[in-house]
Amino acid sequence: MATNLALDDKLIEEARRTGGHRTKREAVNAALDEYIRRRKQLRILETFGTIDFDPEYDYKAERRKRRL
């Protein structure tokens, strides 16, 4: 899918050089991939403290029950 975007040429060139990418396309794709991964990590971090933790829970015992 072809997409035309008005991007800052200086930023793209800096990203290309910094990331060691040969083309603008590689730099943009790498930046988008990194952005998505980072946002997913932030969503995971937001769940900390919201899930109840039971220190007595034995996940290995639960696995053994399922096999039987």
N, C-alpha and C positions, 0 to 999 in steps of 0.2 A: 504494500500500500504506500503510494507516494504521498508525502506530506511536506508542505512548504511552511517553514517557520522562520520568523524573524528573530534570529539569535545574535547575540553579541559576538562578533568575530574574534575579538581579543580573548574573551572567556573560552571560546571553543578552542582556539589555538593553544592557550595555556593548558587547558585540560588535556589536549592531544599530546603535548610535550610532556606534561607532568606524568600522565599515565603511560607514556611510551606507545601511544597508539599511532598507527600509520595514517589513518584517515579520520576525518571529522565524524563520519558515520560510526566508526569503532568507538570513538570517544563519547559520543552521545549515547550509544547503546550501553556502554559500560557505566556511564553516569546514571542512566535510568535504572539499570539493574541494581546498582548500589543504593539508589534512592528507595527502591521497592523493598530491598532486603532490610534497610535501616528502619523503614516505617513498620515493617512486620515485627522487627525486634522491639520497637517502642511499644507496640500493641501488647506484646507478650509481657514486657516489663510492667505495663499498667495493671496486669492481673495479679501481680505480687501483692500479698496481703489481703486479697479478696477471696481466696480459696482456703477453706478450712483444712488444717493439717493435723493428722492424727499420728503421733509418734509411735503408737502401739500397732499401727497397721502393718501387716506382714504380707507384702505383695507376692513373695515366693509361695506362701501357703495358699493364697488365692489361685495362683497358677496351677498348683498341684490339684486343687479341687476341680478345676475346669477339665483337666485331662481324664479324670475318672468317669 
